[in-house]
Amino acid sequence: EKTEKWIKSQKNIYFYGRVQGVGFRYYAVQKAGQLGLAGWVRNRYDGSVEMEVEGAETDIASDAPGGILFLQNRTYIWIEDMRVKSMRLEGEDGFYEREDE
């Protein structure tokens, strides 16, 4: 029987608020590395940040303390809204900062 920790998922997430110029992407890359998540993060032209992330559901969930989406506890980051969309697993490796859109 699979526990929730081992259920993998992939999500495309848009973050809105004070998310550019505050270390958001740097923190996301560091946290993803700690959690063994795959994907990427980038700034968007409209001031938002986009992330595609793949890994254990519990490491991605926004309400999971210690998860990648538990970003609003950072000093300068202020997330006002998040749009999350589930995606088909692609089997990505590594997590990196993509060129801005």
N, C-alpha and C positions, 0 to 999 in steps of 0.2 A: 504494500500500500504506500503510495507516494504521500509525503507530507507536503504542506504548503511551501516549506522552505525549498523543496526540490522541483516545484512546478515552475518551468521557465516561461517567460513571456517577453514580448517586445512591444515597446510603446514609442509613439511619437508625441512629444510634449512641447507646447508653447508656454513660456513663462512671460507674464506681463507685470509691470511695476518698476521698481528700482533694481534692474537686473543687468544693466550694462555699465561698465566702468567701476564695478564694485567687487571684482574678484570672483564673480559667479562662475565663469567658465573654468578658471584655475581650480576653484574648489571642487567643481563637478568632476574634473579629470582626476584630481587627487582621491576623491571619495570613491569614484568608480574603480580606480586601481585597488583600493583597500578591499572593496567588495567583490572584485573579480568580475565586474560588469563589462560588457562590450558596447560599442556605439560611438557617438560623436555629439559635440555641442558646438553651436555657433551663434554669433550675434546676427540679428536681422535688421534690415533697413528701417523698420518701423519702431525700433527701440526695444523689441522683444528679444528673447533668446529661444532658440529651437534646440531640442535634444532628441536624439533617437537612442534608446537604451534597451539592452537585452540582458536578461539574467533571471535569477530567482525572483519570483513574485514578491516575496517578503523584503527583498533588498531594493525593490523599485517602489513599492506602495508608499503613498504620501503620508499615511498615518503611522508608518512603522518608524519608531525612533531609531536613528542610525541608518535609515535607508537613504538612497540618493536624493529622493524628493523632499527629505526633511531639511530643506535648505533655508527656510525662513528664519532659522535660529542664528544665522550668521549676522555679524555686527552691522554691516552696511547693506545687506541684501534685504529687499522688501518685496515680497511676491503678493501682488494684489489679485491675480487671477492665473489659473492654469487650465489649459485645454489639453486633455489626454485622450489619445486615440490608440486602441490596440491594433497591432500589426501582425502579419504572418512572420514567424520566426525565420530568420535568414542565416543564422549560424555565424555571426560576426565575431571577429577576434580583436581585442584591444579596445581602448577608449581614447579618443583624441579630440583635439580642438580643430574644427574645420574652418576654412576660410569664410569670412563674413559674407553674408548674402547681399 
